[in-house]
């Protein structure tokens, strides 16, 4: 008889109370469960805007939208990885219209000894009169000890040469790609005077570095004027910016594309 009375009184108590606590005397919500919760059937979300009830789809999660808003179902997307294979983890591109200008007085003193100076991992600070292209200095993240980072740098190089076409009027220059201020790739070229005013050329180089340490790294591009020949001593060399009005900063701008491939090792949490 006592069991019957308790059974009748329990629903009445639930109806009279604004908040119900299970295993707690001070519930913090309309239903507060202090302990394990075992759902044997289904869970659904009510939408008061259209009086609908949604049970979600297979592999969906119930996600909070914050206080005062009902939860919603979200699809969890997890990429499938195969062991010991490289996957594109980071991909981005950057541009810069400021570039770098070099007068004859800013010429580097790296001349005949270039072969001994331009080596892998050479520190940027030891390279004479190199200038960085500011907008191309960016951070990248590496999450695995096994990785390959690819860099593609493109810019326009120009000099305000006269239209003499002399083969001995030219400027040597170099551009390097750096990771954490260490040289990972370098290209040298020569811009020659031709039969028309203010010649320019498109400069493209591709670099690669393997197995960077896990963490954040800074990628940058630096260039230098190396040597001048003939009547080039009084002329200005520009990289990533125009030296004369026959092209503009839009045409001459620099770009850097970065791709990081990794063998997945550690993954970021998919939910917080």
C-alpha positions in Angstrom: 0.0 0.0 0.0 2.9 2.3 0.8 4.4 1.8 -2.6 1.1 2.7 -4.3 0.9 6.0 -2.3 4.5 6.9 -3.0 4.0 6.2 -6.7 0.9 8.5 -6.7 2.7 11.3 -4.8 5.9 11.4 -6.9 4.2 12.7 -10.1 2.3 15.2 -8.0 5.6 16.4 -6.6 7.2 16.7 -10.0 4.3 18.8 -11.3 4.4 21.2 -8.3 8.1 21.8 -8.4 9.7 24.2 -10.9 13.0 22.3 -10.8 13.6 18.6 -10.3 16.8 17.2 -8.9 17.9 13.6 -9.0 20.5 12.8 -6.3 20.7 16.5 -5.4 18.7 18.7 -3.0 19.5 22.0 -4.9 18.8 21.5 -8.6 20.3 24.2 -10.9 18.0 23.5 -13.9 14.5 22.2 -14.5 16.1 18.7 -14.5 19.4 18.3 -12.6 20.9 14.9 -12.6 23.9 14.4 -10.2 25.3 11.1 -11.5 25.3 8.9 -14.5 22.6 9.3 -17.2 21.6 6.3 -19.3 19.3 7.0 -22.3 17.8 3.8 -23.6 15.8 5.3 -26.5 16.1 8.5 -28.4 16.8 12.2 -27.8 15.1 15.0 -29.7 15.2 18.8 -30.0 12.0 20.9 -30.1 11.9 23.9 -32.4 9.3 26.4 -31.1 9.4 28.4 -34.4 7.6 25.7 -36.3 6.6 23.3 -33.5 8.8 20.6 -35.0 10.8 17.9 -33.2 14.1 16.9 -34.6 16.0 13.7 -33.7 19.0 14.5 -35.9 20.7 12.2 -38.3 23.2 9.5 -38.0 26.7 10.7 -36.7 25.4 14.2 -35.8 26.2 15.9 -32.5 23.9 18.0 -30.3 25.7 21.4 -30.1 24.9 24.3 -27.7 24.2 27.7 -29.2 24.7 29.5 -25.9 22.5 30.6 -23.1 18.9 31.4 -24.1 19.1 29.5 -27.4 18.0 25.9 -28.1 20.7 23.3 -29.0 21.0 22.2 -32.7 22.2 19.1 -34.5 25.6 19.5 -36.3 27.3 17.1 -38.6 30.8 16.0 -37.5 33.2 15.8 -40.4 36.5 13.8 -39.7 38.9 13.3 -42.6 40.0 9.8 -43.2 43.8 9.4 -43.0 45.9 6.5 -44.1 49.1 5.6 -42.2 52.5 6.9 -43.6 50.9 9.1 -46.3 51.4 12.8 -46.7 48.3 15.1 -46.6 48.0 18.8 -47.2 47.6 20.3 -43.8 48.3 24.0 -44.4 47.7 26.1 -47.5 47.8 29.8 -47.9 49.0 32.6 -50.1 50.2 36.2 -49.4 50.9 39.3 -51.4 52.8 42.5 -51.1 52.9 45.8 -53.1 55.6 47.6 -51.1 58.5 45.6 -52.4 62.1 46.7 -52.0 64.2 49.4 -53.7 68.0 49.3 -54.0 70.3 52.2 -55.0 73.9 51.7 -56.0 75.0 52.6 -52.4 72.8 49.8 -51.0 74.6 47.2 -53.0 75.7 44.1 -51.1 79.4 43.3 -50.8 78.8 39.7 -51.6 80.5 39.3 -54.9 83.1 36.6 -55.8 82.5 34.7 -52.5 78.8 34.0 -53.2 79.4 30.3 -53.4 80.7 30.2 -49.9 78.1 32.6 -48.5 74.8 31.3 -50.0 74.4 28.0 -48.2 71.4 26.3 -46.6 70.6 27.5 -43.1 72.6 30.7 -43.5 71.3 33.3 -41.1 69.5 36.2 -42.6 71.3 38.7 -40.4 74.7 37.6 -41.8 73.7 38.5 -45.4 74.9 41.9 -46.4 72.2 44.5 -47.4 69.4 42.0 -47.9 65.9 43.6 -47.5 62.8 41.6 -46.6 59.5 42.0 -48.5 57.4 42.9 -45.5 54.0 41.5 -46.6 55.4 38.1 -47.3 56.6 37.5 -43.7 54.0 35.2 -42.3 53.6 32.5 -39.6 52.8 28.8 -40.4 52.1 25.9 -38.1 53.5 22.4 -38.3 51.9 19.5 -36.3 54.0 16.5 -37.3 57.7 15.6 -37.2 57.4 14.3 -40.8 56.6 17.1 -43.1 57.4 18.9 -46.4 56.8 22.6 -46.8 56.7 24.0 -50.4 57.2 27.7 -51.2 56.4 29.5 -54.5 57.6 33.1 -54.7 56.9 35.3 -57.7 57.7 39.0 -58.2 58.7 41.5 -60.9 62.2 43.0 -61.0 62.8 46.3 -62.7 65.6 48.9 -63.3 65.3 52.4 -64.6 67.9 51.7 -67.4 68.3 54.0 -70.4 67.4 52.4 -73.8 71.0 51.7 -74.7 70.9 48.0 -75.1 74.4 47.6 -74.0 75.2 44.1 -72.9 77.6 45.3 -70.2 74.9 47.4 -68.5 73.2 45.1 -66.0 72.6 44.3 -62.4 73.0 41.1 -60.5 70.5 40.4 -57.7 69.4 37.5 -55.5 66.2 36.5 -53.6 66.1 34.0 -50.8 63.3 32.2 -49.0 63.8 32.0 -45.2 62.2 29.9 -42.5 62.9 31.3 -39.0 65.5 33.6 -40.6 67.4 30.6 -42.0 68.0 30.3 -45.7 66.1 27.4 -47.4 66.2 28.5 -51.0 68.0 31.1 -53.1 68.0 32.2 -56.8 70.4 34.7 -58.5 69.6 36.4 -61.7 70.8 39.3 -63.9 68.7 42.1 -65.3 70.1 43.6 -68.5 69.6 46.9 -70.4 67.8 46.4 -73.7 66.7 48.5 -76.6 63.8 50.1 -74.7 63.5 52.1 -71.5 63.0 50.6 -68.0 63.3 46.9 -68.7 61.7 44.4 -66.2 61.4 40.7 -65.8 59.2 38.2 -63.9 61.1 36.3 -61.2 59.8 33.0 -60.0 61.4 30.5 -57.6 60.2 27.4 -55.7 61.7 26.1 -52.5 61.2 23.2 -50.2 62.2 22.3 -46.6 61.6 18.9 -44.9 60.8 17.9 -41.4 60.4 21.2 -39.6 60.0 21.0 -35.9 56.5 20.9 -34.6 55.1 24.4 -33.8 54.9 27.8 -35.3 57.5 29.0 -37.9 58.0 32.3 -39.7 58.4 32.3 -43.4 59.9 35.4 -45.1 61.5 36.5 -48.4 64.6 38.7 -48.6 66.4 40.1 -51.7 69.6 42.0 -52.4 71.4 43.9 -55.1 74.7 42.1 -55.7 76.6 43.8 -58.4 76.3 46.5 -61.1 78.0 46.6 -64.5 78.5 49.3 -67.2 76.2 52.3 -66.8 74.1 50.7 -64.1 75.9 52.2 -61.1 73.6 55.3 -61.0 70.4 53.3 -61.6 67.8 52.0 -59.1 66.8 48.4 -58.9 63.3 47.5 -57.6 61.9 44.1 -56.6 58.1 43.8 -56.1 57.5 47.5 -56.9 57.8 49.6 -60.1 61.0 51.6 -60.8 59.3 53.6 -63.6 55.8 54.5 -64.9 55.7 51.9 -67.7 54.4 49.4 -65.1 52.6 50.0 -61.8 52.7 48.5 -58.3 49.8 46.1 -59.1 51.8 44.6 -62.0 55.0 44.5 -60.0 53.6 43.1 -56.7 55.0 40.0 -55.0 53.3 36.8 -54.0 54.2 33.8 -51.9 52.3 30.5 -51.8 52.9 28.1 -49.0 51.8 24.4 -48.8 52.7 22.2 -45.9 52.2 18.4 -46.3 52.4 16.2 -43.3 52.2 12.5 -42.2 49.4 13.0 -39.6 50.7 12.4 -36.1 48.8 14.6 -33.6 45.4 16.1 -34.3 43.8 19.2 -32.8 40.6 18.5 -30.8 37.5 18.3 -33.0 35.3 19.7 -30.1 36.2 21.8 -27.1 
